[in-house]
Amino acid sequence: MVIGKNLEYSGFEIINDVYSETEVIDILKAMGLYDIEHKFGVREFLIDKPKIRQLIFNERLMEVIQSLTNNSCKLIKSIYFDKPPNANWIVNWHQDLRVNLTEKRGGIKGFKNWRVTDNRVVVQPPTWFLESIFTIRVHLDGCTKENGALRVIEKSHKRGVIEVKDWVRHGREEEKVCDVERGGVLIMKPLILHSSRRSENKKNRRVIHMEFTDQYLPEGLSWKEKISIKWD
C-alpha cells in the first residue's frame, strides 16, 4: 500500500492495523494513569505524558509519518476526545483552520483572526501553511456511522478556505463515512470539509487527534504545543 496517495487525491486515507489489540489496551491503561480514560476531551494531550507518547509512536505509526513527509516534522496539536453515551454531540461541517501559539503578534502577513482563549492564542495561518499540515486520528474504538464516525466531502481540501455557510445553503455533495477499525488511523488534510453526528449505539468513540507539519513559524512565533518527530 502506498501511504499518502489517497490523502493527496481525496483529502483523507484510512489505514487499519496500525496498533494491535494489545497495543490499544496498553494505551488505554496508560491513559488510566493520568485519569483520562473517562474524560470527554483533553487538549494538549501528549504534553508531559511520555508513557503515552512512547506507546502512540510505535514503529508502524512512524512508518506512516515518514511516508507523508520528506523531512522530520513537528506535532503541533494533540487532542483526546470521546463520545460516550452520557456525553453525545453533533459536530457541524467545518474545516480545521486554526493553530495554537504561545503569544499574539500582529502584523504578520497571512496570519489573521487572532483570538486568546483558555490561556491559548489561536490564529488562522495562510492557506499554504494549512496545506502543509496533516492530521492523524488514532482510533481506540471501532468507529462506524452508528457511533459518530467522521464524515467528509472528498476532494474539498483542494478548494482552499471555504465559506461553509454558503456551501451548506447551496446544497451539499455526497459525503463519505470514515469507518475505522479499533487500532486503525484516519489521516486527513485539515482543509477537508468534515463533520460527525451523534453516536447511536451507546458505545465509546475514543480518538487521539494529532496534527503535524514540517513548516516553520515566521517572525519569532512559537507553538503552544510542539513535539519534534525525528528518525534516522
C-alpha positions as a Python dict, from the first residue, in 0.01 Angstrom:
ca = {
    (1, 'M'): (0, 0, 0),
    (2, 'V'): (131, 343, -98),
    (3, 'I'): (53, 563, 201),
    (4, 'G'): (-33, 922, 117),
    (5, 'K'): (-158, 873, -240),
    (6, 'N'): (-525, 876, -141),
    (7, 'L'): (-458, 1155, 109),
    (8, 'E'): (-341, 1393, -163),
    (9, 'Y'): (-616, 1290, -405),
    (10, 'S'): (-918, 1259, -176),
    (11, 'G'): (-810, 1453, 133),
    (12, 'F'): (-831, 1152, 362),
    (13, 'E'): (-699, 799, 395),
    (14, 'I'): (-775, 510, 631),
    (15, 'I'): (-511, 263, 747),
    (16, 'N'): (-618, -19, 975),
    (17, 'D'): (-394, -244, 1187),
    (18, 'V'): (-155, 33, 1290),
    (19, 'Y'): (-195, -87, 1650),
    (20, 'S'): (-253, -442, 1771),
    (21, 'E'): (-522, -516, 2027),
    (22, 'T'): (-250, -548, 2291),
    (23, 'E'): (-111, -206, 2197),
    (24, 'V'): (-456, -45, 2218),
    (25, 'I'): (-509, -195, 2564),
    (26, 'D'): (-167, -69, 2674),
    (27, 'I'): (-254, 285, 2556),
    (28, 'L'): (-583, 278, 2746),
    (29, 'K'): (-407, 152, 3058),
    (30, 'A'): (-152, 433, 3032),
    (31, 'M'): (-435, 684, 2998),
    (32, 'G'): (-576, 548, 3322),
    (33, 'L'): (-256, 652, 3498),
    (34, 'Y'): (-347, 1012, 3416),
    (35, 'D'): (-719, 967, 3490),
    (36, 'I'): (-800, 1039, 3127),
    (37, 'E'): (-994, 737, 3004),
    (38, 'H'): (-1327, 864, 3147),
    (39, 'K'): (-1295, 1223, 3024),
    (40, 'F'): (-1474, 1363, 2719),
    (41, 'G'): (-1185, 1572, 2590),
    (42, 'V'): (-829, 1676, 2678),
    (43, 'R'): (-634, 1942, 2488),
    (44, 'E'): (-255, 1934, 2458),
    (45, 'F'): (-299, 1570, 2532),
    (46, 'L'): (56, 1445, 2474),
    (47, 'I'): (242, 1715, 2666),
    (48, 'D'): (407, 1574, 2980),
    (49, 'K'): (283, 1221, 2910),
    (50, 'P'): (597, 1036, 2793),
    (51, 'K'): (449, 691, 2857),
    (52, 'I'): (153, 754, 2628),
    (53, 'R'): (375, 918, 2364),
    (54, 'Q'): (602, 613, 2360),
    (55, 'L'): (305, 384, 2301),
    (56, 'I'): (142, 606, 2038),
    (57, 'F'): (455, 649, 1828),
    (58, 'N'): (512, 282, 1758),
    (59, 'E'): (709, 154, 1460),
    (60, 'R'): (405, 133, 1234),
    (61, 'L'): (292, 490, 1303),
    (62, 'M'): (645, 618, 1243),
    (63, 'E'): (638, 445, 902),
    (64, 'V'): (312, 624, 826),
    (65, 'I'): (454, 964, 928),
    (66, 'Q'): (774, 913, 729),
    (67, 'S'): (570, 832, 420),
    (68, 'L'): (384, 1164, 448),
    (69, 'T'): (683, 1400, 473),
    (70, 'N'): (1034, 1403, 333),
    (71, 'N'): (1169, 1572, 642),
    (72, 'S'): (1148, 1545, 1015),
    (73, 'C'): (832, 1719, 1135),
    (74, 'K'): (662, 1855, 1444),
    (75, 'L'): (349, 1753, 1625),
    (76, 'I'): (174, 2088, 1681),
    (77, 'K'): (-158, 1982, 1830),
    (78, 'S'): (-289, 1678, 2017),
    (79, 'I'): (-641, 1628, 2150),
    (80, 'Y'): (-810, 1330, 2310),
    (81, 'F'): (-1188, 1312, 2285),
    (82, 'D'): (-1467, 1063, 2331),
    (83, 'K'): (-1839, 1040, 2256),
    (84, 'P'): (-1962, 823, 2543),
    (85, 'P'): (-2334, 752, 2585),
    (86, 'N'): (-2369, 1019, 2855),
    (87, 'A'): (-2199, 1297, 2656),
    (88, 'N'): (-2307, 1294, 2295),
    (89, 'W'): (-2299, 1580, 2048),
    (90, 'I'): (-2307, 1683, 1682),
    (91, 'V'): (-2011, 1849, 1510),
    (92, 'N'): (-2127, 2062, 1218),
    (93, 'W'): (-1948, 2087, 884),
    (94, 'H'): (-1621, 2275, 912),
    (95, 'Q'): (-1253, 2291, 818),
    (96, 'D'): (-971, 2294, 1073),
    (97, 'L'): (-833, 2643, 1016),
    (98, 'R'): (-654, 2740, 1338),
    (99, 'V'): (-329, 2664, 1513),
    (100, 'N'): (-230, 2725, 1876),
    (101, 'L'): (58, 2959, 1961),
    (102, 'T'): (212, 3098, 2278),
    (103, 'E'): (153, 3468, 2213),
    (104, 'K'): (-21, 3712, 1981),
    (105, 'R'): (184, 3912, 1732),
    (106, 'G'): (0, 4136, 1492),
    (107, 'G'): (120, 4246, 1150),
    (108, 'I'): (247, 3907, 1033),
    (109, 'K'): (147, 3853, 671),
    (110, 'G'): (-127, 3595, 621),
    (111, 'F'): (-192, 3531, 992),
    (112, 'K'): (-539, 3652, 1087),
    (113, 'N'): (-842, 3604, 1312),
    (114, 'W'): (-634, 3612, 1629),
    (115, 'R'): (-809, 3503, 1946),
    (116, 'V'): (-696, 3446, 2303),
    (117, 'T'): (-890, 3181, 2492),
    (118, 'D'): (-817, 2947, 2784),
    (119, 'N'): (-451, 3053, 2809),
    (120, 'R'): (-415, 2969, 2439),
    (121, 'V'): (-350, 3201, 2145),
    (122, 'V'): (-540, 3082, 1839),
    (123, 'V'): (-480, 3211, 1487),
    (124, 'Q'): (-561, 3121, 1127),
    (125, 'P'): (-239, 3091, 924),
    (126, 'P'): (-217, 3137, 545),
    (127, 'T'): (-379, 2875, 324),
    (128, 'W'): (-40, 2746, 204),
    (129, 'F'): (56, 2682, 566),
    (130, 'L'): (-267, 2493, 635),
    (131, 'E'): (-199, 2283, 327),
    (132, 'S'): (129, 2169, 482),
    (133, 'I'): (-47, 2018, 784),
    (134, 'F'): (-166, 1660, 802),
    (135, 'T'): (-380, 1509, 1076),
    (136, 'I'): (-361, 1156, 1214),
    (137, 'R'): (-653, 1033, 1424),
    (138, 'V'): (-578, 720, 1627),
    (139, 'H'): (-892, 516, 1695),
    (140, 'L'): (-904, 333, 2026),
    (141, 'D'): (-1252, 200, 1946),
    (142, 'G'): (-1404, 79, 1624),
    (143, 'C'): (-1568, 379, 1458),
    (144, 'T'): (-1875, 342, 1235),
    (145, 'K'): (-2167, 559, 1129),
    (146, 'E'): (-2357, 419, 1430),
    (147, 'N'): (-2117, 575, 1680),
    (148, 'G'): (-2036, 910, 1526),
    (149, 'A'): (-1773, 832, 1264),
    (150, 'L'): (-1627, 1131, 1084),
    (151, 'R'): (-1799, 1229, 760),
    (152, 'V'): (-1601, 1406, 489),
    (153, 'I'): (-1650, 1566, 149),
    (154, 'E'): (-1397, 1405, -80),
    (155, 'K'): (-1151, 1642, -256),
    (156, 'S'): (-1284, 1951, -75),
    (157, 'H'): (-934, 2013, 64),
    (158, 'K'): (-831, 2135, -282),
    (159, 'R'): (-1062, 2440, -269),
    (160, 'G'): (-877, 2640, -7),
    (161, 'V'): (-1074, 2806, 271),
    (162, 'I'): (-1446, 2755, 208),
    (163, 'E'): (-1738, 2971, 324),
    (164, 'V'): (-1915, 2682, 492),
    (165, 'K'): (-2247, 2865, 544),
    (166, 'D'): (-2271, 2934, 171),
    (167, 'W'): (-2173, 2578, 91),
    (168, 'V'): (-2446, 2440, 317),
    (169, 'R'): (-2704, 2685, 179),
    (170, 'H'): (-2643, 2591, -184),
    (171, 'G'): (-2658, 2216, -138),
    (172, 'R'): (-2403, 1961, -29),
    (173, 'E'): (-2217, 1696, -220),
    (174, 'E'): (-2216, 1328, -133),
    (175, 'E'): (-2046, 1261, 198),
    (176, 'K'): (-1815, 973, 280),
    (177, 'V'): (-1836, 798, 618),
    (178, 'C'): (-1491, 717, 758),
    (179, 'D'): (-1533, 373, 914),
    (180, 'V'): (-1212, 292, 1103),
    (181, 'E'): (-1133, -26, 1292),
    (182, 'R'): (-1010, -27, 1651),
    (183, 'G'): (-635, 22, 1627),
    (184, 'G'): (-659, 194, 1290),
    (185, 'V'): (-588, 553, 1193),
    (186, 'L'): (-760, 812, 980),
    (187, 'I'): (-524, 1052, 802),
    (188, 'M'): (-676, 1374, 672),
    (189, 'K'): (-595, 1721, 546),
    (190, 'P'): (-727, 1995, 777),
    (191, 'L'): (-891, 2177, 484),
    (192, 'I'): (-1121, 1886, 403),
    (193, 'L'): (-1482, 1957, 499),
    (194, 'H'): (-1579, 1723, 781),
    (195, 'S'): (-1848, 1669, 1043),
    (196, 'S'): (-1984, 1400, 1272),
    (197, 'R'): (-2324, 1300, 1406),
    (198, 'R'): (-2430, 1178, 1745),
    (199, 'S'): (-2346, 824, 1843),
    (200, 'E'): (-2647, 594, 1811),
    (201, 'N'): (-2519, 270, 1962),
    (202, 'K'): (-2422, 378, 2316),
    (203, 'K'): (-2058, 281, 2267),
    (204, 'N'): (-1745, 488, 2323),
    (205, 'R'): (-1564, 655, 2037),
    (206, 'R'): (-1221, 732, 2181),
    (207, 'V'): (-988, 911, 1943),
    (208, 'I'): (-646, 1075, 1971),
    (209, 'H'): (-627, 1362, 1721),
    (210, 'M'): (-277, 1479, 1621),
    (211, 'E'): (-167, 1748, 1374),
    (212, 'F'): (179, 1764, 1214),
    (213, 'T'): (374, 1998, 988),
    (214, 'D'): (729, 2030, 857),
    (215, 'Q'): (695, 2409, 820),
    (216, 'Y'): (850, 2671, 1048),
    (217, 'L'): (665, 2963, 1201),
    (218, 'P'): (772, 3313, 1087),
    (219, 'E'): (896, 3614, 1283),
    (220, 'G'): (952, 3452, 1619),
    (221, 'L'): (610, 3293, 1660),
    (222, 'S'): (611, 2983, 1883),
    (223, 'W'): (386, 2679, 1905),
    (224, 'K'): (179, 2629, 2217),
    (225, 'E'): (244, 2258, 2176),
    (226, 'K'): (544, 2120, 1993),
    (227, 'I'): (694, 1773, 1989),
    (228, 'S'): (971, 1706, 1737),
    (229, 'I'): (932, 1385, 1538),
    (230, 'K'): (1264, 1258, 1405),
    (231, 'W'): (1402, 942, 1254),
    (232, 'D'): (1742, 817, 1142),
}
